[in-house]
Amino acid sequence: MPELCLDDPPEVPNATVKALSYKNGTILNCECKRGFRRVNELIYMLCLGSSWSNNCQCASNSHDNSREQVTPQPEDQKEQQTTEMQKSTQSVHQENLAGHCREPPPWEHEDTKRIYHFVEGQRVHYECIQGYKALQRGPATSICKMICGQLGWTQPRLTCVDEREHHQFLASEEYEGNRDSFPESETACPITTTDFPQLTEATATSETFVLTMEYQVAVASCLFLLISILLLSGLTWKRRWRKSRRTI
């Protein structure tokens, strides 16, 4: 079983994120909207063998559900329309890949937000919401993979700006694109202090060696100066002694 990505895909302001297909091992929580509960304690659906195991079901918390018909509230109707629109949009872009599952069909009284637990190797795609345009410098995707020894998501290179202000960003985008011709690698790992022990030890050794050499040179200079003074003093005393003998 592939390893699960602990974090959710990164968020991009004014953009939606979705998966075109789901790798085997992906988990989908069985969430019910307010006033309903899961049936048969089915907690999740699992993508296994290119299909989803189990089927999520929700039932009303009221015991008189069979006698009373639940009248949806305006908020619930709006959420339901939003959910159906998202599902229809996703179904258009579905991919058929081996070892992958398609978007599972909605179940009755499903919550408006689906909670997935993705696995290593999962790819998600980003699109700007209505009213915004993309300023894109790279792939508008994110992949869950090993980065610096940890499982995480790559950062999508996508910026969504208001359509009315889109023209203002074109010049700056071209300039930034020239500057970012060689973007930093996603797998570039930050340097930590643990990477420096050998370098620090070598530097300390070289500094000690330099200090030792400087000390030795200083001591040798002092000895040479002392010997020179003694020699000069001896020669001076010898001359004075000779002069004193001649005078006598």
N, C-alpha and C positions, 0 to 999 in steps of 0.2 A: 504494500500500500504506500503510495507516495506521501511525502511529508506535507502536513498542512501549513499554509501560510497563516501565521498568527495575526498579522495586521491586515486591515482592509486596504484596497488599492488607494493610492494617493488621490486627493480631490483637486480638481481644477475649477477655479471660479467660473461660473456661468457655462458649465459644461456638464453633460451627462456621461456616465460610464456604463458600459455593458459588455458582456461576453457574447461572441458569436456562436460559441460552442463551449462545452464544459468537459474538462478532462475527467477520466475515471478516478473516482475517489472524492469528487466534489460532493459536499453536503449542503442540502437546502433545508432550513428549519421549517417545520410545519407551524406557521403562525396564523392565528385566527384574529379577526377584527373584534373590537370591543363588544361584549355581550355574548360571545361564542367561545367554545372550548374545543380542544382536540378530542377526536373520537378514538377509542382503543389505545390511547396513550402513545400514538405514533408521534414521536418527537421530531423526526427528520426523514428526508428522502435521500438516497445515496445513488450517485451515478456509478453504475457497475455494469460492465459488458455492453457499453453504448446504450444503455437504457436505465431508467430510474426505477429503483426498487421501492415498493410500497406506494401508497397513494394517500396524500394528506386528506383528512376529512374534518370538518368543523360542524358542531351542533350547538344549538342554543342552550344557554345556561338555564332557561326556564323549563320547568317540567311540563308546561301546557303548550309546548311548541307545536304539538300535533293538532291542537284545537285552535290555536290562535295563529294568525298570519302576521309575521313581522312586517311592519310598515317602515321602509327605509327613510331615514332622516335626510334632509337636504344635504348635509355634510357628507353622509355616507354615499348618496347618489353622485356627488361631485367626485369623491375619492374613487368610486367604482368606475366612473367614466375615465378618470385619469389613468387608472390601472389598465383598463381595456385598451386605451390608446397606446400605452407603453407596450403592452403585449403584442398588439398588432404591428407596431413599429419594429419590435425585435424579431418577429417572425419573418419579416421581409429579408432580413440580413443573416438568417441562420446558415451555418455551414454544416456540411456533411463530412465529417472526418472520422477515420477509424480510431477507436478508443476514446471517442467523445460522445457526449449526450447533447441533444437539442434542448431548447428551452422547454421545461415541463409545462404542461397545460395548467391553466388556473383551476383551482378548486373552489367550491361554493363557500362563501363567507370567508374567503382568504383575506389576510391583512394586506393593506395597500403597499407595504414595503417588504420585499423579499430579502432574506438574510442568507447569504451564501458563505460557505467556508471553502476557500479555494485551495488547490494543491500546487506543489512545485511544477513549474512549466506552464501554468495558466496565463493566457494572454487576454487582456481587456482593451477595449477601444473607447476613445473619447470623441464626442461630437458637441459642438457649441449649440446651446439652446436657441430657440426661435428669437430673433431680434439681435443676435450676435454673430459676428464673423470671426473666422480663425486667422490668427497670425501664427503661422506654423514654421518652426525652424528645423523640425525633425519629425520622426514618427509620433503620431498621436496615439501611442499605445503604451502599455505598461505590462511588464512580464514579472512574474514571481520566480525568482531564481536565487542561487547562492551568491551573495555579495560580501566579500571580506570574511568568509567563513560563517555568515549568518544568512538565513532565508529572509528575503525582503523584496520589495517592488522597485523596479526601475522608474525613474522620473519621466513622465511624458513631457515632450517639448512642444507644448501647445498653449497659446494664449487666446482668449476669446474677448473681443472688444465690441462695443456698441456699434451697430451698423452706421449710425449717424456720425460716429467719430472715426470710422474705419480709415478714411482717407488721410487723417492726421497722423496715423501710425505707419503709413507705407514708407515714408522717407526714413524714419527712424528704424523701421524694421529692416530696410535694405542695409543701413549702416551697421546695425547689430549683426545682420547676417554675415557681413564681411569680417566683422570682429570675431564671430563665432565659427569661422571656417573650420577650425580644428577644435571641436567641443571636447570637453573633458570626458574621459571614459567613465561609463557607469560603474565599471569594476575597479576604478582607481581607489585604493584603500588609503584612508588617512594615516599619516605616520604618527606613531605613538611613542611615548618615552621608553617603552620596552625595547624599541628598535635600536637604542643608542648605547647599551652597556659596553660593548666592545669598543665602539668609537670613543666613548668617554674615557675608558681605561687607556687606550692608545694615546689619546690627547694628554692625559695626565702623565703618562710615562715620558712623552716627548717634552712636556713642560718641565718635568723633574730633571731630565737630561740637560736641557738648556740651562736651567738654574745651576746645576752642578758644574757645567762648563764655565759659566760666568763666575761662579765662586772660585773655581780653580784659577782662572785667569786673574781675578782680583788678588788672590793670595800670592800668586807668582809675581805680580807687579809689585806688591808690597815687599816681598822678599828681595826682589831686585833693587828696589829703591833703598832698602835698609843696607844691603851689601854695598851699594854705591856710596852711601853716606859714610859707612865704616871705612871703606877704602880711601875716600877723600880725607876723612879725619886722620887716618893713619899716615897718609902722605904728608899732610900738613904738619903733623906732630914730628915726623921724621926730619923735615926741612928745618923746623925750628930748633930741633935738637942739634943738628949739624952746625947751624949758625951759632948756637950757644957755645959749642966746643971750640970753634974758630976764635971766638971772642976771648975765651980763656987762654 
